[in-house]
Amino acid sequence: MSRPRSKQPSGAPGAAQHGAVPATANGPWQRVGRRVAYQNPWLTVWHDDVIRPDGAPGIYGVVHFANRAIGILALDEEDRVLLVGQHRYPLDTYSWEIPEGGGGPDESALEAARRELAEETGFRAGSWRELGRAALSNSVTDELAIFFIATDLQSGAAAPEGTEALQTRWVPFAEALAMTLDGRIDDALSILAIQREALERAAAAPSP
């Protein structure tokens, strides 16, 4: 759930990895300089000197994560959702979420999802399907999230990292969806995955 991320070379591209931005009447943002403002083993903060779309000089701060954010909506045969709880340091609050982690550049998103589910919960899944992808905060960071639905679960021993003091709980899918609506689940990746699954179910339901 800590979504660890590795260092990124300072010369790597920023948000452009999600696709080209079409030019507007005022023109695109133009980067004229970049320096590393802060870096640790998980993230890099770039300070960019830019020409704004209105033609004026400006600055832009970009938070870059080398790894992708990975989320897993794990459902058992009773249509219950596996949630993981832990204290989140930046907000100083306890959070119930789907299993989450970071997918490194040397593994596929599915490989990362399998690893994270097993590490955090001990469960393995016999069936996997990608639910969706999202830019988590595209005005500040280039972080890309990929989330899966996992079924046909088999239990095992969890092996969380030293940064993770985790609890797990099962809740019915309808309850998990309600939790995303009333604020009991406020983690963005969890909301995306649970509500996407709800929308897919609604779309597939027969018309009255």
N, C-alpha and C positions, 0 to 999 in steps of 0.2 A: 503493500500500500504506500510505501514511501516514494515510489516512482523514482528510483535512483537514476541519475543520468551521468554520462561520462563527459570528459573535457572535449571541447570542440576547437579546432584550429581557428585562430583569430581571423584568418582570411576567408573563411567559408561564407557562402551566401546566407542572407537572412530570410525574411518572410517569403521571398520569391519561390521557395521550394513548393508552395501550395499552388502555384500556377501564375501565369502572367496576368498583370492587372491592366485592363484596357485603358487607353488614354482618354481623358475627358477634355472638355473645352478649355480648361485651365492647365492641362498638361499633368503628367504624373509627378510624384515625388522623385527628386533626383538626388542621389547620394554623391557628395563631393569629397567626403573623408570619413574614416572610421577608425576608432581606437577602442581598446578594451578598457572599460571603466572598472570592471570587477570580474573575477573569475575564481571558481572553485571546482572541485572534481565533478560537480553536477550541472553547473550552468555557467553561462557567460553573459555579461551585460555589456552591450555595445553602446557607445556614444557616437552617434552619426551626425556629421555636419551635412545639412541638406539644403536644397532649394525647394521650397514649398510649392504646392500646385498654383498658388497665386503669384509665383515668381520671386517672393521674398526669401532671404536667407533664414534658416532656422536650424533647430536641432531636433533629434529624435532618439529616444532610448529604446533599445530592443533587447528583450530578454530571450536568450536562445538556449533551448534544451537540445542536447545532441540526440537524446533518445525520445522515442514516441511514447505517449501515455497510452497504456493498455488497460482496458476494463473487461470484466467477465461477468455476465449475467448468468449465474448458475441456477438451474431449475431442477428440482427432483421430480419423482413420479407423482407426487401429490400437488404439483404446481406451486411449490414453495420456493421462495428466493433465498439464497444463502447470502447473508449480510455479514460484514466484518466491521467491528468497532475498534476505534483507537482514539487517543487524544491527538489533536492536530495542533502542533506548536504555533504556527503563525496566528491562528485565531484564538488560541488558548481555550479550546472547547472540545468536547467529545463528539465524535462523528460516526454515524452508521452509514456504511457505503457498500457497494459491491466490491469484490476483490479487484485490486488495481495494482499497477506497477509500471516499470519502465521497460521498453523494448529497445535493446541496443542495436547498433548498426550492423552487427554481425549475426543477427538472428531475425527470422521472419516474425511478423506480428503474431501469427498463430503459435509459433514456438514460444514466444514471450508469454502469451496468454496461458499456455499449458504450464509453463514454469511457475508463473505467478500464482495460479490457482493452487498448484500443489504446495508451493512454499508457504502460502498464507493459511490455507485451510486443510491441507492433506488430501483433498479430493482430486481425482482424475476423472476426465469426462470422455465417454466413448463417441460423442457426437458434438461437432463444433460447426457454427455458422457465423459469418461476420454479419453484424447488425448494422453497422454504420461507421462513419468517420466524421470528425468535426474539428474545426479550429477553436480552441478553448477560450482564447481571449485575443482576437486578431488585431486589436489596436495596440497591444503591448508586447505580445510574444508570438513567435512562429510555431509554437507547440501544436503538434497534430495528435489527436486522439483517435484510436481505433478500438471498437468495442465489439464483443462477441457474445453469442448465446451458447451456453454449454449444457448438455443434457446427458442422460445415461451415466450418472455419477457413481463412482466407486470411492469409498472412504479410505483414508490412509493417514500417516503421521505427518503433521505439519512441521515446517522447518523455517520459521520466520527469522528475519535478520535481527541483529542486536538493537536496531532502532525501532523495532516494532513490538509493542506490547498489545497483543490482539485478543479480542473476544469474537466469537461467532454466534450467530443465531439464525434460525429459519423463520420466515414469515410468509403467509400466503401471498400470492402475487397481487391480489386485490388490495391487501394491506400495504404492501410495498409501494404500489401505485399511489395509494392514499397518503403515504408518508412523503412522497415527492410533492404532493399538492398542499399539504398543511405545514411543511417546513421541518418535519422530523428528519427528513433526508434533504440536505441542502448542498451536497457534493455534486458538482456539475456533471461529471462523467456518469455518476449513478443515475441522475435524473434523465440524462440523454438515453441511456440504455433501457431503463425501465419504461419510460414513456414511448420510446420507439417501438418496443415490443407491444405495448398496449395499442398503439396506432395500427400496427400490422395486424393484430388480432381483430380490431374493429373493422379494418378494411376487408378482411377475409370472412367476416361473419355473414351469413346469408341474409338477404334483405327480408324484412317482415312481409 
